[in-house]
Amino acid sequence: MRRAHIWWQSAFLLAGIVGLQCYFFPDKRIAALIDGDGHARGRPSAAISIAQPPGDGLLRPGEERHLRHIRQLTFGGENAEAYWSFDGQQLVFQSTRDALKADQIFVMNADGSNVRMVSTGKGRTTCAYFSRDGSRIFYASTHLAGPEPPPPPDLSMGYVWGVFPQYEIFRARLDQPNAPKRLTYNEGYDAEATLSPDGERMVFTSLRNGDLDIYSMTYDGDDLRRLTTELGYDGGPFYSHDGKLVCYRAHHPKTDAEVRAYRDLLARHLVRPTQMELFVMNADGSEKRQVTHTGAANFCPFFTPDDRQMIFASNMKDPHGRNFDLYLINLDGTGLEQVTFEETFDGFPMFSPDGKQLVWASNRNAKQRGETNIFVAGWVP
């Protein structure tokens, strides 16, 4: 997940069970355990409807503590990683629908209307984010390597994500989607970019130095700074609302056997995300501290409006299962609280700029197996 995306190949798939998956658990991958990278593998529906009227028919028992009037914004296919524009008027997300062979980037109004593709339609894309003024988006894409998307990892490898080396980060004008500007020049994976509150810098994940670490750079791709150096996967970073902190997910192998297994998979552009914990650090990479200690797959953290907590997705109730729910936790690791109670997948949460709404991806109300859609609800602190 958060951002992009590595494919989550689930053991459930191998057993013939359709389930959740998340791009990088990241990200959509989980949502679609259904099939592998966090992507839901259901066939996209050609008809994409405007959001259902507000109501509580989509609310599960226990969710009334924090959620009100859930609305479904997309209907059919694989839709995930929906992130608000800075003015709260639009959402950018990734989707596989119609004749598309892999995820492309789409934008829609906050009510689910006016859906349009804003990437090139070539290769595979992931992890999109708006510029501060809303005129541009940032996303990762493989289109420079060819019009066909890179194939997902071999299912015989089990539960793994593919860290595609063809991914580079681009910036594109919404009115010129076919002319994106390349911001990274690296022969390894570059993706999962999100912007700082002032829109001047971004944080992202890169394999440029031989390991999956978090970096920051300017809006134009300059002033590159490495923020993490620990062996293992560090990714899915988001800034706090005041720009002082960065939250992220990480897997740091400890034993010799874990290190060998990690390095062997990475040499094949793969990672195995069965155990991911959440961390917080200062925006300059200092004072890193671990927040969760669940031994499960925790991912897509995002700061609450007051920056005192994080909301995130986890399968902590059954670390070997495919049921992911949203949780809240204080930055010191206390106060863990379950937010959603869906029996399949909930992930990729993000608060609206005014803090009054929450958007996320879910398998709830799916009409086909593997379908993942975007939902929004009123937020009760």
Secondary structure by P-SEA (a helix, b strand, c coil): ccccccccccccccccbbbbbbcccccccccccccccccccccccccccccccccccccccccccccccccccccccccccccccccccccccccccccccbbbbbbbccccccccccccccccccccccccccccccccccccccccccccccccccbbbbbccccccbbbbcccccbbbbcccccccccccccccccccccccccccccbbbbbbccccccccccccccccccccccccccccccbbbbbbccaaaaaaaaaaaaaccccccbbbbbcccccccccccccccccccccccccccccccccccccccccccbbbbbcccccccccccccccccccccccccccccccccccccccccccbbbbbbbbbcc
